Amino acid sequence: MIGLAILIPVALLLGLAGLAAFFWAIRSHQFDDLDGAALRILNDDGPKEPPAP
């Protein structure tokens, strides 16, 4: 029984932490450009050469 008294609050805290992280990601516009990274990998530009010294 003491195990439930420990595990239930821990599970609630972890759930609330996950929910807070999700809302933080929404507010910081992490989900605005979902296609940009997927299309960027298809770009066939070679590596950029460093500028000459």
PDB file of N, H, CA, C and O in Angstrom:
ATOM      1  N   MET A   1       0.818  -1.196   0.000  1.00  0.00           N
ATOM      2  CA  MET A   1       0.000   0.000   0.000  1.00  0.00           C
ATOM      3  C   MET A   1       0.868   1.268   0.000  1.00  0.00           C
ATOM      4  O   MET A   1       0.511   2.283  -0.600  1.00  0.00           O
ATOM      5  N   ILE A   2       2.003   1.184   0.681  1.00  0.00           N
ATOM      6  H   ILE A   2       2.292   0.360   1.168  1.00  0.00           H
ATOM      7  CA  ILE A   2       2.880   2.349   0.716  1.00  0.00           C
ATOM      8  C   ILE A   2       3.473   2.623  -0.657  1.00  0.00           C
ATOM      9  O   ILE A   2       3.809   3.760  -0.989  1.00  0.00           O
ATOM     10  N   GLY A   3       3.599   1.548  -1.461  1.00  0.00           N
ATOM     11  H   GLY A   3       3.327   0.624  -1.191  1.00  0.00           H
ATOM     12  CA  GLY A   3       4.107   1.728  -2.820  1.00  0.00           C
ATOM     13  C   GLY A   3       3.179   2.588  -3.656  1.00  0.00           C
ATOM     14  O   GLY A   3       3.647   3.417  -4.438  1.00  0.00           O
ATOM     15  N   LEU A   4       1.883   2.412  -3.511  1.00  0.00           N
ATOM     16  H   LEU A   4       1.503   1.740  -2.877  1.00  0.00           H
ATOM     17  CA  LEU A   4       0.922   3.237  -4.247  1.00  0.00           C
ATOM     18  C   LEU A   4       0.966   4.686  -3.787  1.00  0.00           C
ATOM     19  O   LEU A   4       0.776   5.601  -4.588  1.00  0.00           O
ATOM     20  N   ALA A   5       1.214   4.894  -2.510  1.00  0.00           N
ATOM     21  H   ALA A   5       1.369   4.150  -1.859  1.00  0.00           H
ATOM     22  CA  ALA A   5       1.288   6.259  -1.984  1.00  0.00           C
ATOM     23  C   ALA A   5       2.490   6.999  -2.564  1.00  0.00           C
ATOM     24  O   ALA A   5       2.496   8.229  -2.603  1.00  0.00           O
ATOM     25  N   ILE A   6       3.489   6.275  -3.007  1.00  0.00           N
ATOM     26  H   ILE A   6       3.483   5.276  -2.976  1.00  0.00           H
ATOM     27  CA  ILE A   6       4.663   6.899  -3.615  1.00  0.00           C
ATOM     28  C   ILE A   6       4.508   6.979  -5.133  1.00  0.00           C
ATOM     29  O   ILE A   6       4.826   8.003  -5.738  1.00  0.00           O
ATOM     30  N   LEU A   7       4.020   5.898  -5.747  1.00  0.00           N
ATOM     31  H   LEU A   7       3.763   5.067  -5.255  1.00  0.00           H
ATOM     32  CA  LEU A   7       3.971   5.824  -7.204  1.00  0.00           C
ATOM     33  C   LEU A   7       2.913   6.731  -7.827  1.00  0.00           C
ATOM     34  O   LEU A   7       3.135   7.272  -8.910  1.00  0.00           O
ATOM     35  N   ILE A   8       1.790   6.905  -7.179  1.00  0.00           N
ATOM     36  H   ILE A   8       1.610   6.465  -6.299  1.00  0.00           H
ATOM     37  CA  ILE A   8       0.733   7.749  -7.755  1.00  0.00           C
ATOM     38  C   ILE A   8       1.175   9.213  -7.834  1.00  0.00           C
ATOM     39  O   ILE A   8       1.012   9.810  -8.899  1.00  0.00           O
ATOM     40  N   PRO A   9       1.720   9.829  -6.791  1.00  0.00           N
ATOM     41  CA  PRO A   9       2.195  11.209  -6.932  1.00  0.00           C
ATOM     42  C   PRO A   9       3.353  11.346  -7.920  1.00  0.00           C
ATOM     43  O   PRO A   9       3.443  12.348  -8.629  1.00  0.00           O
ATOM     44  N   VAL A  10       4.234  10.355  -7.973  1.00  0.00           N
ATOM     45  H   VAL A  10       4.161   9.540  -7.397  1.00  0.00           H
ATOM     46  CA  VAL A  10       5.335  10.405  -8.934  1.00  0.00           C
ATOM     47  C   VAL A  10       4.792  10.367 -10.358  1.00  0.00           C
ATOM     48  O   VAL A  10       5.256  11.116 -11.217  1.00  0.00           O
ATOM     49  N   ALA A  11       3.816   9.505 -10.615  1.00  0.00           N
ATOM     50  H   ALA A  11       3.438   8.896  -9.918  1.00  0.00           H
ATOM     51  CA  ALA A  11       3.216   9.416 -11.947  1.00  0.00           C
ATOM     52  C   ALA A  11       2.496  10.712 -12.305  1.00  0.00           C
ATOM     53  O   ALA A  11       2.567  11.158 -13.450  1.00  0.00           O
ATOM     54  N   LEU A  12       1.812  11.313 -11.357  1.00  0.00           N
ATOM     55  H   LEU A  12       1.754  10.950 -10.427  1.00  0.00           H
ATOM     56  CA  LEU A  12       1.129  12.580 -11.616  1.00  0.00           C
ATOM     57  C   LEU A  12       2.133  13.694 -11.912  1.00  0.00           C
ATOM     58  O   LEU A  12       1.909  14.506 -12.810  1.00  0.00           O
ATOM     59  N   LEU A  13       3.229  13.738 -11.170  1.00  0.00           N
ATOM     60  H   LEU A  13       3.411  13.079 -10.441  1.00  0.00           H
ATOM     61  CA  LEU A  13       4.245  14.755 -11.410  1.00  0.00           C
ATOM     62  C   LEU A  13       4.906  14.580 -12.782  1.00  0.00           C
ATOM     63  O   LEU A  13       5.147  15.563 -13.483  1.00  0.00           O
ATOM     64  N   LEU A  14       5.196  13.348 -13.162  1.00  0.00           N
ATOM     65  H   LEU A  14       5.000  12.549 -12.593  1.00  0.00           H
ATOM     66  CA  LEU A  14       5.787  13.110 -14.478  1.00  0.00           C
ATOM     67  C   LEU A  14       4.808  13.462 -15.595  1.00  0.00           C
ATOM     68  O   LEU A  14       5.209  14.004 -16.625  1.00  0.00           O
ATOM     69  N   GLY A  15       3.538  13.161 -15.397  1.00  0.00           N
ATOM     70  H   GLY A  15       3.212  12.722 -14.560  1.00  0.00           H
ATOM     71  CA  GLY A  15       2.530  13.530 -16.388  1.00  0.00           C
ATOM     72  C   GLY A  15       2.397  15.038 -16.526  1.00  0.00           C
ATOM     73  O   GLY A  15       2.291  15.552 -17.640  1.00  0.00           O
ATOM     74  N   LEU A  16       2.401  15.744 -15.419  1.00  0.00           N
ATOM     75  H   LEU A  16       2.486  15.326 -14.514  1.00  0.00           H
ATOM     76  CA  LEU A  16       2.321  17.198 -15.463  1.00  0.00           C
ATOM     77  C   LEU A  16       3.577  17.811 -16.078  1.00  0.00           C
ATOM     78  O   LEU A  16       3.493  18.823 -16.774  1.00  0.00           O
ATOM     79  N   ALA A  17       4.732  17.213 -15.829  1.00  0.00           N
ATOM     80  H   ALA A  17       4.800  16.391 -15.264  1.00  0.00           H
ATOM     81  CA  ALA A  17       5.969  17.705 -16.442  1.00  0.00           C
ATOM     82  C   ALA A  17       5.931  17.510 -17.956  1.00  0.00           C
ATOM     83  O   ALA A  17       6.363  18.388 -18.703  1.00  0.00           O
ATOM     84  N   GLY A  18       5.427  16.383 -18.408  1.00  0.00           N
ATOM     85  H   GLY A  18       5.077  15.670 -17.801  1.00  0.00           H
ATOM     86  CA  GLY A  18       5.288  16.148 -19.840  1.00  0.00           C
ATOM     87  C   GLY A  18       4.306  17.100 -20.478  1.00  0.00           C
ATOM     88  O   GLY A  18       4.551  17.595 -21.578  1.00  0.00           O
ATOM     89  N   LEU A  19       3.204  17.364 -19.814  1.00  0.00           N
ATOM     90  H   LEU A  19       3.005  16.961 -18.920  1.00  0.00           H
ATOM     91  CA  LEU A  19       2.208  18.307 -20.322  1.00  0.00           C
ATOM     92  C   LEU A  19       2.774  19.718 -20.369  1.00  0.00           C
ATOM     93  O   LEU A  19       2.524  20.455 -21.323  1.00  0.00           O
ATOM     94  N   ALA A  20       3.529  20.099 -19.356  1.00  0.00           N
ATOM     95  H   ALA A  20       3.732  19.500 -18.581  1.00  0.00           H
ATOM     96  CA  ALA A  20       4.155  21.424 -19.350  1.00  0.00           C
ATOM     97  C   ALA A  20       5.180  21.546 -20.475  1.00  0.00           C
ATOM     98  O   ALA A  20       5.272  22.599 -21.107  1.00  0.00           O
ATOM     99  N   ALA A  21       5.948  20.496 -20.736  1.00  0.00           N
ATOM    100  H   ALA A  21       5.873  19.641 -20.223  1.00  0.00           H
ATOM    101  CA  ALA A  21       6.922  20.531 -21.827  1.00  0.00           C
ATOM    102  C   ALA A  21       6.220  20.634 -23.178  1.00  0.00           C
ATOM    103  O   ALA A  21       6.708  21.317 -24.079  1.00  0.00           O
ATOM    104  N   PHE A  22       5.087  19.965 -23.322  1.00  0.00           N
ATOM    105  H   PHE A  22       4.691  19.411 -22.590  1.00  0.00           H
ATOM    106  CA  PHE A  22       4.320  20.042 -24.559  1.00  0.00           C
ATOM    107  C   PHE A  22       3.789  21.453 -24.790  1.00  0.00           C
ATOM    108  O   PHE A  22       3.891  21.977 -25.899  1.00  0.00           O
ATOM    109  N   PHE A  23       3.230  22.067 -23.764  1.00  0.00           N
ATOM    110  H   PHE A  23       3.148  21.642 -22.863  1.00  0.00           H
ATOM    111  CA  PHE A  23       2.718  23.431 -23.908  1.00  0.00           C
ATOM    112  C   PHE A  23       3.850  24.433 -24.142  1.00  0.00           C
ATOM    113  O   PHE A  23       3.665  25.410 -24.868  1.00  0.00           O
ATOM    114  N   TRP A  24       5.026  24.204 -23.532  1.00  0.00           N
ATOM    115  H   TRP A  24       5.177  23.411 -22.942  1.00  0.00           H
ATOM    116  CA  TRP A  24       6.168  25.067 -23.787  1.00  0.00           C
ATOM    117  C   TRP A  24       6.589  24.974 -25.252  1.00  0.00           C
ATOM    118  O   TRP A  24       6.918  25.987 -25.870  1.00  0.00           O
ATOM    119  N   ALA A  25       6.581  23.759 -25.809  1.00  0.00           N
ATOM    120  H   ALA A  25       6.314  22.936 -25.307  1.00  0.00           H
ATOM    121  CA  ALA A  25       6.959  23.574 -27.208  1.00  0.00           C
ATOM    122  C   ALA A  25       5.961  24.263 -28.132  1.00  0.00           C
ATOM    123  O   ALA A  25       6.355  24.814 -29.160  1.00  0.00           O
ATOM    124  N   ILE A  26       4.702  24.241 -27.789  1.00  0.00           N
ATOM    125  H   ILE A  26       4.382  23.793 -26.954  1.00  0.00           H
ATOM    126  CA  ILE A  26       3.698  24.926 -28.611  1.00  0.00           C
ATOM    127  C   ILE A  26       3.912  26.439 -28.542  1.00  0.00           C
ATOM    128  O   ILE A  26       3.869  27.119 -29.567  1.00  0.00           O
ATOM    129  N   ARG A  27       4.142  26.967 -27.337  1.00  0.00           N
ATOM    130  H   ARG A  27       4.177  26.414 -26.504  1.00  0.00           H
ATOM    131  CA  ARG A  27       4.329  28.417 -27.201  1.00  0.00           C
ATOM    132  C   ARG A  27       5.606  28.914 -27.843  1.00  0.00           C
ATOM    133  O   ARG A  27       5.669  30.070 -28.261  1.00  0.00           O
ATOM    134  N   SER A  28       6.633  28.069 -27.935  1.00  0.00           N
ATOM    135  H   SER A  28       6.581  27.130 -27.595  1.00  0.00           H
ATOM    136  CA  SER A  28       7.889  28.502 -28.540  1.00  0.00           C
ATOM    137  C   SER A  28       7.943  28.167 -30.029  1.00  0.00           C
ATOM    138  O   SER A  28       9.015  28.189 -30.634  1.00  0.00           O
ATOM    139  N   HIS A  29       6.793  27.859 -30.617  1.00  0.00           N
ATOM    140  H   HIS A  29       5.922  27.841 -30.125  1.00  0.00           H
ATOM    141  CA  HIS A  29       6.627  27.663 -32.061  1.00  0.00           C
ATOM    142  C   HIS A  29       7.483  26.525 -32.605  1.00  0.00           C
ATOM    143  O   HIS A  29       8.044  26.639 -33.695  1.00  0.00           O
ATOM    144  N   GLN A  30       7.588  25.436 -31.861  1.00  0.00           N
ATOM    145  H   GLN A  30       7.133  25.344 -30.976  1.00  0.00           H
ATOM    146  CA  GLN A  30       8.354  24.282 -32.321  1.00  0.00           C
ATOM    147  C   GLN A  30       7.639  23.532 -33.431  1.00  0.00           C
ATOM    148  O   GLN A  30       8.282  22.818 -34.199  1.00  0.00           O
ATOM    149  N   PHE A  31       6.324  23.677 -33.533  1.00  0.00           N
ATOM    150  H   PHE A  31       5.801  24.257 -32.909  1.00  0.00           H
ATOM    151  CA  PHE A  31       5.540  22.904 -34.490  1.00  0.00           C
ATOM    152  C   PHE A  31       5.062  23.748 -35.664  1.00  0.00           C
ATOM    153  O   PHE A  31       4.151  23.331 -36.379  1.00  0.00           O
ATOM    154  N   ASP A  32       5.645  24.916 -35.883  1.00  0.00           N
ATOM    155  H   ASP A  32       6.385  25.255 -35.302  1.00  0.00           H
ATOM    156  CA  ASP A  32       5.178  25.789 -36.954  1.00  0.00           C
ATOM    157  C   ASP A  32       5.554  25.289 -38.342  1.00  0.00           C
ATOM    158  O   ASP A  32       4.716  25.316 -39.244  1.00  0.00           O
ATOM    159  N   ASP A  33       6.776  24.839 -38.541  1.00  0.00           N
ATOM    160  H   ASP A  33       7.457  24.817 -37.809  1.00  0.00           H
ATOM    161  CA  ASP A  33       7.253  24.435 -39.859  1.00  0.00           C
ATOM    162  C   ASP A  33       7.530  22.939 -39.859  1.00  0.00           C
ATOM    163  O   ASP A  33       8.674  22.517 -39.697  1.00  0.00           O
ATOM    164  N   LEU A  34       6.491  22.141 -40.040  1.00  0.00           N
ATOM    165  H   LEU A  34       5.561  22.484 -40.171  1.00  0.00           H
ATOM    166  CA  LEU A  34       6.660  20.697 -39.992  1.00  0.00           C
ATOM    167  C   LEU A  34       7.266  20.147 -41.273  1.00  0.00           C
ATOM    168  O   LEU A  34       7.909  19.098 -41.240  1.00  0.00           O
ATOM    169  N   ASP A  35       7.079  20.829 -42.409  1.00  0.00           N
ATOM    170  H   ASP A  35       6.557  21.681 -42.436  1.00  0.00           H
ATOM    171  CA  ASP A  35       7.583  20.324 -43.675  1.00  0.00           C
ATOM    172  C   ASP A  35       8.973  20.839 -44.004  1.00  0.00           C
ATOM    173  O   ASP A  35       9.633  20.279 -44.879  1.00  0.00           O
ATOM    174  N   GLY A  36       9.437  21.872 -43.343  1.00  0.00           N
ATOM    175  H   GLY A  36       8.902  22.327 -42.631  1.00  0.00           H
ATOM    176  CA  GLY A  36      10.728  22.470 -43.671  1.00  0.00           C
ATOM    177  C   GLY A  36      11.889  21.507 -43.506  1.00  0.00           C
ATOM    178  O   GLY A  36      12.719  21.385 -44.407  1.00  0.00           O
ATOM    179  N   ALA A  37      11.964  20.829 -42.386  1.00  0.00           N
ATOM    180  H   ALA A  37      11.290  20.928 -41.654  1.00  0.00           H
ATOM    181  CA  ALA A  37      13.072  19.905 -42.158  1.00  0.00           C
ATOM    182  C   ALA A  37      12.974  18.694 -43.076  1.00  0.00           C
ATOM    183  O   ALA A  37      13.993  18.154 -43.507  1.00  0.00           O
ATOM    184  N   ALA A  38      11.755  18.269 -43.376  1.00  0.00           N
ATOM    185  H   ALA A  38      10.927  18.708 -43.026  1.00  0.00           H
ATOM    186  CA  ALA A  38      11.586  17.114 -44.254  1.00  0.00           C
ATOM    187  C   ALA A  38      12.022  17.439 -45.678  1.00  0.00           C
ATOM    188  O   ALA A  38      12.568  16.578 -46.366  1.00  0.00           O
ATOM    189  N   LEU A  39      11.793  18.647 -46.119  1.00  0.00           N
ATOM    190  H   LEU A  39      11.349  19.347 -45.559  1.00  0.00           H
ATOM    191  CA  LEU A  39      12.183  19.026 -47.475  1.00  0.00           C
ATOM    192  C   LEU A  39      13.640  19.462 -47.543  1.00  0.00           C
ATOM    193  O   LEU A  39      14.259  19.376 -48.604  1.00  0.00           O
ATOM    194  N   ARG A  40      14.187  19.918 -46.449  1.00  0.00           N
ATOM    195  H   ARG A  40      13.685  19.987 -45.587  1.00  0.00           H
ATOM    196  CA  ARG A  40      15.578  20.375 -46.432  1.00  0.00           C
ATOM    197  C   ARG A  40      16.542  19.233 -46.699  1.00  0.00           C
ATOM    198  O   ARG A  40      17.615  19.451 -47.262  1.00  0.00           O
ATOM    199  N   ILE A  41      16.177  18.009 -46.301  1.00  0.00           N
ATOM    200  H   ILE A  41      15.306  17.831 -45.843  1.00  0.00           H
ATOM    201  CA  ILE A  41      17.056  16.869 -46.518  1.00  0.00           C
ATOM    202  C   ILE A  41      17.130  16.526 -48.000  1.00  0.00           C
ATOM    203  O   ILE A  41      18.103  15.913 -48.438  1.00  0.00           O
ATOM    204  N   LEU A  42      16.116  16.911 -48.787  1.00  0.00           N
ATOM    205  H   LEU A  42      15.325  17.409 -48.432  1.00  0.00           H
ATOM    206  CA  LEU A  42      16.094  16.610 -50.210  1.00  0.00           C
ATOM    207  C   LEU A  42      16.871  17.627 -51.035  1.00  0.00           C
ATOM    208  O   LEU A  42      17.108  17.405 -52.222  1.00  0.00           O
ATOM    209  N   ASN A  43      17.266  18.721 -50.433  1.00  0.00           N
ATOM    210  H   ASN A  43      17.074  18.901 -49.469  1.00  0.00           H
ATOM    211  CA  ASN A  43      18.020  19.753 -51.133  1.00  0.00           C
ATOM    212  C   ASN A  43      19.384  19.181 -51.520  1.00  0.00           C
ATOM    213  O   ASN A  43      20.104  18.659 -50.669  1.00  0.00           O
ATOM    214  N   ASP A  44      19.739  19.277 -52.803  1.00  0.00           N
ATOM    215  H   ASP A  44      19.154  19.700 -53.495  1.00  0.00           H
ATOM    216  CA  ASP A  44      20.946  18.634 -53.298  1.00  0.00           C
ATOM    217  C   ASP A  44      22.117  19.610 -53.398  1.00  0.00           C
ATOM    218  O   ASP A  44      23.012  19.414 -54.220  1.00  0.00           O
ATOM    219  N   ASP A  45      22.121  20.631 -52.595  1.00  0.00           N
ATOM    220  H   ASP A  45      21.393  20.790 -51.928  1.00  0.00           H
ATOM    221  CA  ASP A  45      23.264  21.530 -52.569  1.00  0.00           C
ATOM    222  C   ASP A  45      24.418  20.828 -51.863  1.00  0.00           C
ATOM    223  O   ASP A  45      24.240  20.205 -50.816  1.00  0.00           O
ATOM    224  N   GLY A  46      25.591  20.940 -52.451  1.00  0.00           N
ATOM    225  H   GLY A  46      25.735  21.446 -53.302  1.00  0.00           H
ATOM    226  CA  GLY A  46      26.757  20.337 -51.830  1.00  0.00           C
ATOM    227  C   GLY A  46      27.156  21.116 -50.588  1.00  0.00           C
ATOM    228  O   GLY A  46      26.569  22.153 -50.280  1.00  0.00           O
ATOM    229  N   PRO A  47      28.149  20.616 -49.882  1.00  0.00           N
ATOM    230  CA  PRO A  47      28.591  21.365 -48.708  1.00  0.00           C
ATOM    231  C   PRO A  47      29.218  22.698 -49.135  1.00  0.00           C
ATOM    232  O   PRO A  47      29.946  22.771 -50.125  1.00  0.00           O
ATOM    233  N   LYS A  48      28.932  23.698 -48.400  1.00  0.00           N
ATOM    234  H   LYS A  48      28.341  23.639 -47.595  1.00  0.00           H
ATOM    235  CA  LYS A  48      29.455  25.016 -48.695  1.00  0.00           C
ATOM    236  C   LYS A  48      30.947  25.063 -48.367  1.00  0.00           C
ATOM    237  O   LYS A  48      31.375  24.583 -47.317  1.00  0.00           O
ATOM    238  N   GLU A  49      31.714  25.631 -49.253  1.00  0.00           N
ATOM    239  H   GLU A  49      31.366  26.021 -50.106  1.00  0.00           H
ATOM    240  CA  GLU A  49      33.147  25.742 -49.012  1.00  0.00           C
ATOM    241  C   GLU A  49      33.416  26.904 -48.062  1.00  0.00           C
ATOM    242  O   GLU A  49      32.773  27.949 -48.157  1.00  0.00           O
ATOM    243  N   PRO A  50      34.353  26.723 -47.159  1.00  0.00           N
ATOM    244  CA  PRO A  50      34.663  27.830 -46.241  1.00  0.00           C
ATOM    245  C   PRO A  50      35.285  28.994 -47.012  1.00  0.00           C
ATOM    246  O   PRO A  50      35.945  28.783 -48.029  1.00  0.00           O
ATOM    247  N   PRO A  51      35.081  30.192 -46.542  1.00  0.00           N
ATOM    248  CA  PRO A  51      35.674  31.356 -47.217  1.00  0.00           C
ATOM    249  C   PRO A  51      37.197  31.300 -47.173  1.00  0.00           C
ATOM    250  O   PRO A  51      37.796  30.816 -46.212  1.00  0.00           O
ATOM    251  N   ALA A  52      37.806  31.809 -48.244  1.00  0.00           N
ATOM    252  H   ALA A  52      37.319  32.202 -49.025  1.00  0.00           H
ATOM    253  CA  ALA A  52      39.270  31.823 -48.299  1.00  0.00           C
ATOM    254  C   ALA A  52      39.815  32.838 -47.297  1.00  0.00           C
ATOM    255  O   ALA A  52      39.255  33.923 -47.141  1.00  0.00           O
ATOM    256  N   PRO A  53      40.896  32.488 -46.626  1.00  0.00           N
ATOM    257  CA  PRO A  53      41.454  33.420 -45.629  1.00  0.00           C
ATOM    258  C   PRO A  53      42.133  34.621 -46.245  1.00  0.00           C
ATOM    259  O   PRO A  53      42.642  35.479 -45.524  1.00  0.00           O
TER     260      PRO A  53
END
